[in-house]
């Protein structure tokens, strides 16, 4: 039996999803960074490892304000597995670009591993993906955006 109930783990995950969606919509990533403990660790395979909530907040704010990352505004979860015994969530999350005007969906997935810490916060996150899978999506999205600008 795990340290936390399934209901608590589910509530924390649901909050994580909702806050990420709102941060993507508004561009304000501070509420998302506050989902993590002060001493949290964030491992992002392309950008590196960030130690502490403040470092996570600086990284996500800077990264998501830069183009083309700023155009990724939706982060739907395709599937998730809850490891109740260890307090972990393992999810496939789509990084979806805003609609460039053609009605198509442009997105690339990553696997996210979240370690719950209690009190509706996470102790760590690791994002695992192949950057080569993102390049064609970005290229296609740019082409569609340019085609619909005129």
C-alpha positions as a Python dict, from the first residue, in 0.01 Angstrom:
ca = {
    (1, 'X'): (0, 0, 0),
    (2, 'X'): (125, 344, -93),
    (3, 'X'): (175, 654, 117),
    (4, 'X'): (-113, 842, -53),
    (5, 'X'): (-463, 741, -150),
    (6, 'X'): (-562, 698, -512),
    (7, 'X'): (-808, 985, -467),
    (8, 'X'): (-528, 1221, -358),
    (9, 'X'): (-303, 1109, -641),
    (10, 'X'): (-586, 1159, -889),
    (11, 'X'): (-671, 1503, -752),
    (12, 'X'): (-305, 1612, -779),
    (13, 'X'): (-284, 1483, -1137),
    (14, 'X'): (-612, 1650, -1235),
    (15, 'X'): (-481, 1977, -1091),
    (16, 'X'): (-153, 1935, -1283),
    (17, 'X'): (-346, 1889, -1609),
    (18, 'X'): (-576, 2187, -1544),
    (19, 'X'): (-293, 2422, -1446),
    (20, 'X'): (-83, 2321, -1749),
    (21, 'X'): (-379, 2389, -1978),
    (22, 'X'): (-436, 2731, -1822),
    (23, 'X'): (-66, 2819, -1835),
    (24, 'X'): (-57, 2719, -2202),
    (25, 'X'): (-362, 2937, -2269),
    (26, 'X'): (-237, 3244, -2080),
    (27, 'X'): (141, 3211, -2116),
    (28, 'X'): (177, 3252, -1736),
    (29, 'X'): (382, 2952, -1621),
    (30, 'X'): (425, 3058, -1256),
    (31, 'X'): (116, 2866, -1136),
    (32, 'X'): (250, 2556, -1311),
    (33, 'X'): (591, 2593, -1145),
    (34, 'X'): (414, 2613, -808),
    (35, 'X'): (287, 2258, -860),
    (36, 'X'): (638, 2154, -753),
    (37, 'X'): (804, 2150, -412),
    (38, 'X'): (1074, 2405, -330),
    (39, 'X'): (1341, 2137, -376),
    (40, 'X'): (1189, 1962, -680),
    (41, 'X'): (1401, 1823, -962),
    (42, 'X'): (1297, 1858, -1325),
    (43, 'X'): (1477, 1651, -1587),
    (44, 'X'): (1419, 1763, -1943),
    (45, 'X'): (1632, 1561, -2183),
    (46, 'X'): (1683, 1840, -2436),
    (47, 'X'): (1732, 2133, -2196),
    (48, 'X'): (1892, 1967, -1892),
    (49, 'X'): (1818, 1919, -1522),
    (50, 'X'): (1671, 2194, -1305),
    (51, 'X'): (1701, 2186, -928),
    (52, 'X'): (1437, 2365, -722),
    (53, 'X'): (1107, 2535, -796),
    (54, 'X'): (1274, 2870, -874),
    (55, 'X'): (1500, 2712, -1137),
    (56, 'X'): (1203, 2526, -1284),
    (57, 'X'): (1002, 2850, -1298),
    (58, 'X'): (1285, 3041, -1470),
    (59, 'X'): (1336, 2764, -1725),
    (60, 'X'): (968, 2708, -1814),
    (61, 'X'): (894, 3083, -1833),
    (62, 'X'): (1190, 3149, -2061),
    (63, 'X'): (1145, 2839, -2276),
    (64, 'X'): (773, 2878, -2329),
    (65, 'X'): (804, 3247, -2415),
    (66, 'X'): (1039, 3170, -2706),
    (67, 'X'): (909, 3091, -3051),
    (68, 'X'): (812, 2821, -3157),
    (69, 'X'): (755, 2687, -2803),
    (70, 'X'): (524, 2982, -2737),
    (71, 'X'): (293, 2840, -3003),
    (72, 'X'): (245, 2515, -2808),
    (73, 'X'): (-63, 2602, -2608),
    (74, 'X'): (-235, 2271, -2536),
    (75, 'X'): (-101, 1967, -2354),
    (76, 'X'): (-360, 1687, -2367),
    (77, 'X'): (-278, 1359, -2199),
    (78, 'X'): (-327, 1062, -2431),
    (79, 'X'): (-294, 809, -2151),
    (80, 'X'): (-168, 786, -1794),
    (81, 'X'): (-75, 510, -1555),
    (82, 'X'): (-82, 567, -1181),
    (83, 'X'): (170, 373, -974),
    (84, 'X'): (-14, 406, -645),
    (85, 'X'): (251, 223, -445),
    (86, 'X'): (526, 467, -545),
    (87, 'X'): (312, 780, -589),
    (88, 'X'): (399, 821, -956),
    (89, 'X'): (218, 915, -1271),
    (90, 'X'): (351, 809, -1611),
    (91, 'X'): (174, 985, -1896),
    (92, 'X'): (198, 1039, -2268),
    (93, 'X'): (142, 1410, -2319),
    (94, 'X'): (95, 1580, -2653),
    (95, 'X'): (265, 1915, -2709),
    (96, 'X'): (5, 2069, -2938),
    (97, 'X'): (53, 2385, -3139),
    (98, 'X'): (-222, 2642, -3178),
    (99, 'X'): (-435, 2595, -3487),
    (100, 'X'): (-256, 2779, -3770),
    (101, 'X'): (-588, 2820, -3949),
    (102, 'X'): (-617, 2497, -4145),
    (103, 'X'): (-804, 2298, -3881),
    (104, 'X'): (-533, 2032, -3858),
    (105, 'X'): (-369, 1922, -3533),
    (106, 'X'): (7, 1966, -3507),
    (107, 'X'): (154, 1790, -3205),
    (108, 'X'): (435, 1566, -3083),
    (109, 'X'): (430, 1347, -2774),
    (110, 'X'): (656, 1298, -2477),
    (111, 'X'): (645, 1059, -2185),
    (112, 'X'): (626, 1240, -1850),
    (113, 'X'): (709, 1078, -1517),
    (114, 'X'): (574, 1269, -1217),
    (115, 'X'): (673, 1186, -860),
    (116, 'X'): (415, 1299, -609),
    (117, 'X'): (533, 1462, -283),
    (118, 'X'): (205, 1520, -101),
    (119, 'X'): (7, 1839, -38),
    (120, 'X'): (-88, 1858, -410),
    (121, 'X'): (276, 1909, -516),
    (122, 'X'): (527, 1705, -710),
    (123, 'X'): (886, 1629, -609),
    (124, 'X'): (1005, 1564, -963),
    (125, 'X'): (921, 1548, -1328),
    (126, 'X'): (1111, 1386, -1610),
    (127, 'X'): (1016, 1438, -1973),
    (128, 'X'): (1136, 1174, -2216),
    (129, 'X'): (1108, 1220, -2591),
    (130, 'X'): (1290, 1211, -2919),
    (131, 'X'): (1361, 1568, -3040),
    (132, 'X'): (1370, 1433, -3397),
    (133, 'X'): (996, 1363, -3367),
    (134, 'X'): (931, 1731, -3298),
    (135, 'X'): (1120, 1870, -3600),
    (136, 'X'): (874, 1751, -3870),
    (137, 'X'): (579, 1877, -3666),
    (138, 'X'): (738, 2221, -3626),
    (139, 'X'): (823, 2233, -3997),
    (140, 'X'): (468, 2137, -4098),
    (141, 'X'): (315, 2384, -3852),
    (142, 'X'): (535, 2668, -3983),
    (143, 'X'): (435, 2590, -4342),
    (144, 'X'): (66, 2581, -4248),
    (145, 'X'): (96, 2907, -4052),
    (146, 'X'): (263, 3085, -4344),
    (147, 'X'): (4, 2952, -4587),
    (148, 'X'): (-281, 3087, -4373),
    (149, 'X'): (-122, 3427, -4296),
    (150, 'X'): (-196, 3557, -4643),
}
